[in-house]
Amino acid sequence: MPVLPEHRSVLSLDHLSSPRDVSSVLDNARRLQKAAEAGEIPALLRGKRLGLLCEDDTGAGATLFRGAAMELGAHVAHLRPSLSGLATPQDVQHTAHMLGRLYDAVECQGLDKALVSQLRRAAGIPVYDGLTLQDHPTAGLARLLDHGGAAPDQRRFVLQAALLQTIANLWA
């Protein structure tokens, strides 16, 4: 089972800007990869509630997010977005506060970037914008894992490392 380093608070990995962030996510993905090879994936997100805010929860991105989070013990609820770019700031703020009370993090897929930014500012929890999309920085990190695993597995390990780093604040 992986050793858990000291607490680190990270709000979002949507923009992996520092070399430390990149190195940290890759190191943690490698730990998860080794744990999976040993058949010992720890349920480090047990008790965490994640929201998946998207129209269709059967798409590849939604399936990847749900599977990666659930493998670590999280509960994932699908939420259909009712907000749009035409929503009032009060509606967005009210929705963000409600999401922040109900969930430990929310993944948004297919929503307007400005709307996701508003939710992120008001929710008080990590709010991701397409964490599983191919153009997200975490997708590029999966290609940097040096173990010769399958690409979908490498993507899952990087996604799990990002979730652990931002939600559980367990891995630095």
TIMAR-678132 format. One record per residue: residue number from 1; residue in three letters; chain; x, z, y of N, C-alpha, C in turn. Coordinates in steps of 0.2 Angstrom, whole numbers, plus 5000, padded with zeros to 4 digits. Layout:
% residues N
R,NUM,ala,A,X,Z,Y,X,Z,Y,X,Z,Y $
...
END
This chain:
% residues 172
R,1,met,A,5004,5000,4994,5000,5000,5000,5004,5000,5006 $
R,2,pro,A,5003,4996,5012,5007,4996,5018,5007,5003,5021 $
R,3,val,A,5013,5004,5024,5014,5010,5028,5011,5008,5035 $
R,4,leu,A,5008,5013,5038,5004,5012,5044,5009,5015,5050 $
R,5,pro,A,5011,5011,5054,5015,5013,5060,5010,5017,5065 $
R,6,glu,A,5014,5019,5070,5010,5023,5075,5005,5019,5079 $
R,7,his,A,5000,5022,5082,4995,5019,5086,4997,5015,5091 $
R,8,arg,A,4993,5009,5092,4995,5005,5098,4988,5002,5100 $
R,9,ser,A,4987,5002,5106,4980,5000,5109,4981,4993,5112 $
R,10,val,A,4977,4988,5109,4978,4981,5111,4970,4979,5112 $
R,11,leu,A,4968,4976,5117,4962,4974,5118,4960,4968,5115 $
R,12,ser,A,4964,4963,5116,4963,4956,5113,4969,4952,5111 $
R,13,leu,A,4968,4948,5106,4973,4944,5104,4972,4937,5106 $
R,14,asp,A,4967,4935,5110,4965,4929,5112,4971,4925,5115 $
R,15,his,A,4975,4928,5118,4981,4925,5121,4987,4929,5119 $
R,16,leu,A,4991,4927,5114,4997,4930,5112,5002,4928,5116 $
R,17,ser,A,5004,4932,5121,5009,4930,5126,5015,4933,5125 $
R,18,ser,A,5016,4939,5123,5023,4942,5122,5026,4941,5115 $
R,19,pro,A,5032,4940,5115,5035,4940,5108,5034,4946,5104 $
R,20,arg,A,5033,4951,5107,5031,4957,5103,5024,4957,5100 $
R,21,asp,A,5019,4954,5103,5013,4953,5100,5013,4948,5094 $
R,22,val,A,5017,4943,5095,5018,4938,5090,5021,4941,5084 $
R,23,ser,A,5027,4944,5085,5031,4947,5080,5027,4952,5076 $
R,24,ser,A,5023,4956,5080,5019,4962,5077,5013,4959,5072 $
R,25,val,A,5010,4954,5074,5005,4951,5070,5008,4948,5064 $
R,26,leu,A,5013,4944,5065,5017,4941,5059,5019,4946,5054 $
R,27,asp,A,5022,4952,5057,5024,4957,5052,5019,4960,5048 $
R,28,asn,A,5013,4961,5052,5007,4964,5048,5004,4959,5043 $
R,29,ala,A,5004,4953,5045,5001,4948,5040,5006,4948,5034 $
R,30,arg,A,5012,4948,5035,5017,4948,5029,5015,4955,5025 $
R,31,arg,A,5014,4960,5028,5012,4966,5024,5006,4965,5020 $
R,32,leu,A,5001,4962,5023,4995,4961,5020,4996,4956,5014 $
R,33,gln,A,5000,4951,5015,5001,4946,5010,5005,4949,5004 $
R,34,lys,A,5009,4954,5005,5013,4957,5000,5008,4962,4996 $
R,35,ala,A,5003,4965,5000,4998,4970,4997,4994,4966,4993 $
R,36,ala,A,4992,4960,4995,4987,4956,4991,4991,4953,4985 $
R,37,glu,A,4997,4951,4985,5001,4949,4979,5001,4955,4974 $
R,38,ala,A,5001,4961,4976,5002,4967,4972,4995,4969,4970 $
R,39,gly,A,4989,4966,4972,4983,4968,4971,4980,4974,4974 $
R,40,glu,A,4983,4976,4980,4982,4982,4983,4980,4981,4990 $
R,41,ile,A,4975,4977,4992,4972,4976,4999,4969,4983,5001 $
R,42,pro,A,4972,4986,5006,4969,4992,5008,4962,4991,5012 $
R,43,ala,A,4958,4995,5012,4951,4995,5015,4952,4998,5022 $
R,44,leu,A,4957,4996,5026,4958,4999,5032,4953,4999,5038 $
R,45,leu,A,4948,4994,5037,4943,4994,5041,4936,4997,5039 $
R,46,arg,A,4937,5001,5033,4931,5004,5031,4928,5008,5036 $
R,47,gly,A,4921,5007,5037,4917,5011,5042,4917,5007,5048 $
R,48,lys,A,4920,5002,5049,4920,4998,5055,4914,4993,5055 $
R,49,arg,A,4911,4992,5061,4905,4987,5061,4907,4982,5066 $
R,50,leu,A,4907,4976,5063,4909,4970,5067,4903,4965,5068 $
R,51,gly,A,4902,4963,5074,4897,4958,5075,4900,4951,5076 $
R,52,leu,A,4896,4946,5073,4898,4939,5073,4893,4935,5077 $
R,53,leu,A,4894,4934,5083,4890,4931,5087,4890,4923,5087 $
R,54,cys,A,4886,4920,5084,4886,4913,5083,4879,4910,5080 $
R,55,glu,A,4878,4904,5081,4872,4901,5079,4871,4901,5071 $
R,56,asp,A,4877,4898,5068,4877,4897,5061,4882,4901,5058 $
R,57,asp,A,4880,4906,5053,4885,4910,5050,4887,4907,5044 $
R,58,thr,A,4886,4901,5042,4888,4897,5036,4894,4893,5037 $
R,59,gly,A,4896,4892,5043,4901,4887,5045,4908,4890,5043 $
R,60,ala,A,4913,4886,5043,4920,4888,5040,4923,4894,5044 $
R,61,gly,A,4922,4894,5051,4925,4899,5055,4921,4906,5054 $
R,62,ala,A,4915,4906,5053,4911,4912,5052,4912,4914,5045 $
R,63,thr,A,4913,4910,5040,4914,4912,5033,4921,4915,5033 $
R,64,leu,A,4926,4912,5036,4933,4915,5036,4933,4922,5040 $
R,65,phe,A,4930,4923,5045,4930,4929,5049,4926,4934,5045 $
R,66,arg,A,4920,4933,5042,4917,4938,5038,4921,4940,5032 $
R,67,gly,A,4924,4935,5028,4927,4936,5022,4934,4941,5023 $
R,68,ala,A,4937,4939,5029,4943,4943,5030,4942,4950,5032 $
R,69,ala,A,4936,4951,5036,4935,4957,5038,4932,4962,5033 $
R,70,met,A,4928,4959,5029,4925,4962,5023,4930,4964,5018 $
R,71,glu,A,4935,4960,5017,4940,4961,5012,4944,4968,5014 $
R,72,leu,A,4944,4969,5020,4947,4975,5023,4942,4981,5023 $
R,73,gly,A,4936,4980,5021,4931,4985,5021,4926,4986,5027 $
R,74,ala,A,4927,4981,5031,4922,4981,5037,4915,4978,5035 $
R,75,his,A,4910,4980,5039,4903,4978,5038,4903,4973,5044 $
R,76,val,A,4900,4967,5042,4900,4961,5047,4892,4959,5048 $
R,77,ala,A,4890,4960,5054,4883,4958,5055,4883,4951,5059 $
R,78,his,A,4878,4947,5057,4877,4940,5061,4872,4941,5066 $
R,79,leu,A,4874,4939,5072,4870,4940,5078,4869,4933,5081 $
R,80,arg,A,4863,4931,5082,4862,4924,5085,4862,4925,5093 $
R,81,pro,A,4866,4921,5096,4866,4922,5103,4860,4920,5107 $
R,82,ser,A,4858,4925,5111,4852,4923,5115,4854,4922,5123 $
R,83,leu,A,4860,4924,5124,4863,4923,5131,4865,4916,5132 $
R,84,ser,A,4865,4913,5138,4868,4907,5140,4871,4907,5146 $
R,85,gly,A,4874,4902,5149,4877,4902,5155,4872,4903,5161 $
R,86,leu,A,4866,4903,5159,4860,4904,5164,4858,4911,5165 $
R,87,ala,A,4861,4915,5160,4859,4922,5160,4861,4926,5166 $
R,88,thr,A,4857,4930,5169,4859,4934,5175,4865,4939,5173 $
R,89,pro,A,4869,4941,5178,4875,4945,5177,4872,4952,5174 $
R,90,gln,A,4866,4954,5176,4863,4960,5173,4862,4960,5166 $
R,91,asp,A,4859,4954,5164,4857,4952,5157,4864,4953,5152 $
R,92,val,A,4869,4949,5155,4875,4949,5151,4878,4956,5151 $
R,93,gln,A,4878,4960,5156,4881,4967,5156,4877,4971,5151 $
R,94,his,A,4870,4971,5152,4866,4975,5147,4868,4973,5140 $
R,95,thr,A,4868,4967,5138,4870,4964,5131,4877,4967,5129 $
R,96,ala,A,4882,4966,5134,4888,4969,5132,4889,4976,5131 $
R,97,his,A,4885,4980,5135,4885,4987,5134,4882,4989,5127 $
R,98,met,A,4876,4985,5125,4873,4986,5119,4878,4984,5113 $
R,99,leu,A,4881,4979,5114,4886,4977,5109,4891,4982,5108 $
R,100,gly,A,4894,4985,5113,4899,4990,5113,4897,4996,5110 $
R,101,arg,A,4890,4998,5110,4888,5004,5107,4887,5003,5099 $
R,102,leu,A,4885,4997,5098,4883,4995,5091,4889,4993,5086 $
R,103,tyr,A,4894,4990,5089,4900,4987,5085,4906,4989,5088 $
R,104,asp,A,4911,4989,5083,4918,4990,5085,4922,4984,5088 $
R,105,ala,A,4919,4978,5086,4922,4972,5089,4917,4967,5088 $
R,106,val,A,4917,4961,5092,4913,4956,5091,4917,4949,5092 $
R,107,glu,A,4915,4945,5087,4918,4938,5087,4913,4933,5089 $
R,108,cys,A,4915,4929,5095,4910,4925,5098,4912,4918,5095 $
R,109,gln,A,4908,4914,5093,4909,4907,5091,4904,4902,5094 $
R,110,gly,A,4907,4897,5098,4902,4892,5101,4899,4894,5107 $
R,111,leu,A,4901,4900,5110,4899,4902,5117,4903,4899,5122 $
R,112,asp,A,4900,4899,5128,4904,4897,5134,4909,4902,5136 $
R,113,lys,A,4915,4900,5137,4921,4904,5138,4920,4909,5144 $
R,114,ala,A,4916,4907,5149,4915,4911,5155,4910,4917,5152 $
R,115,leu,A,4905,4915,5148,4901,4920,5146,4905,4925,5141 $
R,116,val,A,4909,4923,5137,4913,4927,5133,4917,4932,5137 $
R,117,ser,A,4920,4929,5142,4924,4933,5147,4920,4939,5150 $
R,118,gln,A,4914,4937,5152,4910,4942,5155,4908,4948,5150 $
R,119,leu,A,4907,4946,5144,4905,4951,5138,4911,4955,5137 $
R,120,arg,A,4917,4952,5137,4923,4956,5136,4924,4961,5141 $
R,121,arg,A,4923,4959,5147,4924,4964,5153,4920,4970,5153 $
R,122,ala,A,4914,4969,5150,4909,4974,5150,4907,4978,5144 $
R,123,ala,A,4910,4975,5138,4908,4978,5132,4912,4984,5130 $
R,124,gly,A,4918,4985,5132,4922,4991,5131,4925,4991,5123 $
R,125,ile,A,4924,4985,5120,4927,4984,5113,4931,4977,5113 $
R,126,pro,A,4935,4976,5108,4937,4969,5108,4932,4964,5107 $
R,127,val,A,4932,4959,5111,4927,4953,5110,4932,4947,5110 $
R,128,tyr,A,4931,4944,5104,4936,4938,5103,4932,4931,5104 $
R,129,asp,A,4936,4926,5106,4933,4920,5107,4936,4915,5103 $
R,130,gly,A,4932,4914,5097,4934,4909,5092,4941,4911,5089 $
R,131,leu,A,4941,4917,5086,4947,4919,5083,4949,4915,5077 $
R,132,thr,A,4944,4912,5074,4945,4908,5068,4946,4901,5069 $
R,133,leu,A,4945,4898,5075,4946,4891,5077,4953,4889,5076 $
R,134,gln,A,4954,4882,5074,4960,4879,5073,4965,4879,5079 $
R,135,asp,A,4962,4879,5085,4966,4879,5091,4967,4886,5094 $
R,136,his,A,4965,4891,5091,4967,4898,5093,4974,4900,5091 $
R,137,pro,A,4977,4904,5095,4984,4905,5094,4986,4908,5087 $
R,138,thr,A,4981,4912,5084,4982,4915,5077,4983,4909,5072 $
R,139,ala,A,4980,4903,5073,4980,4898,5068,4988,4895,5068 $
R,140,gly,A,4991,4895,5074,4998,4893,5074,5002,4898,5070 $
R,141,leu,A,5001,4905,5071,5005,4910,5068,5004,4909,5060 $
R,142,ala,A,4999,4907,5058,4998,4907,5050,5003,4902,5048 $
R,143,arg,A,5005,4897,5051,5010,4892,5049,5017,4895,5049 $
R,144,leu,A,5018,4900,5053,5024,4903,5053,5026,4908,5048 $
R,145,leu,A,5021,4910,5044,5022,4914,5038,5027,4911,5033 $
R,146,asp,A,5032,4914,5031,5037,4911,5027,5036,4911,5020 $
R,147,his,A,5031,4915,5018,5030,4915,5010,5026,4909,5009 $
R,148,gly,A,5027,4906,5003,5024,4900,5002,5017,4900,4999 $
R,149,gly,A,5013,4904,5002,5006,4905,5000,5002,4899,5003 $
R,150,ala,A,4996,4898,5000,4991,4893,5002,4989,4894,5009 $
R,151,ala,A,4988,4889,5013,4986,4889,5020,4980,4893,5021 $
R,152,pro,A,4975,4893,5018,4969,4897,5019,4971,4904,5018 $
R,153,asp,A,4975,4906,5014,4977,4913,5013,4981,4915,5019 $
R,154,gln,A,4986,4911,5021,4990,4913,5026,4986,4914,5033 $
R,155,arg,A,4981,4910,5034,4976,4910,5039,4972,4917,5039 $
R,156,arg,A,4970,4919,5033,4966,4925,5032,4971,4931,5033 $
R,157,phe,A,4977,4931,5031,4981,4937,5032,4983,4938,5040 $
R,158,val,A,4984,4932,5043,4985,4933,5051,4979,4935,5054 $
R,159,leu,A,4973,4933,5052,4967,4935,5055,4966,4943,5054 $
R,160,gln,A,4967,4945,5048,4966,4952,5046,4971,4956,5050 $
R,161,ala,A,4977,4954,5051,4982,4957,5055,4980,4958,5062 $
R,162,ala,A,4977,4953,5065,4975,4953,5072,4969,4958,5072 $
R,163,leu,A,4964,4958,5067,4959,4963,5067,4961,4970,5067 $
R,164,leu,A,4966,4971,5062,4969,4978,5062,4972,4980,5068 $
R,165,gln,A,4976,4976,5071,4979,4977,5077,4975,4979,5083 $
R,166,thr,A,4969,4975,5084,4965,4976,5089,4959,4981,5088 $
R,167,ile,A,4957,4982,5082,4951,4986,5080,4953,4993,5078 $
R,168,ala,A,4957,4993,5073,4959,4999,5070,4965,5002,5074 $
R,169,asn,A,4968,4998,5078,4974,5001,5082,4979,5005,5077 $
R,170,leu,A,4980,5002,5071,4984,5006,5066,4991,5003,5066 $
R,171,trp,A,4991,4996,5067,4998,4993,5066,5001,4991,5072 $
R,172,ala,A,5007,4992,5073,5010,4990,5080,5014,4984,5078 $
END
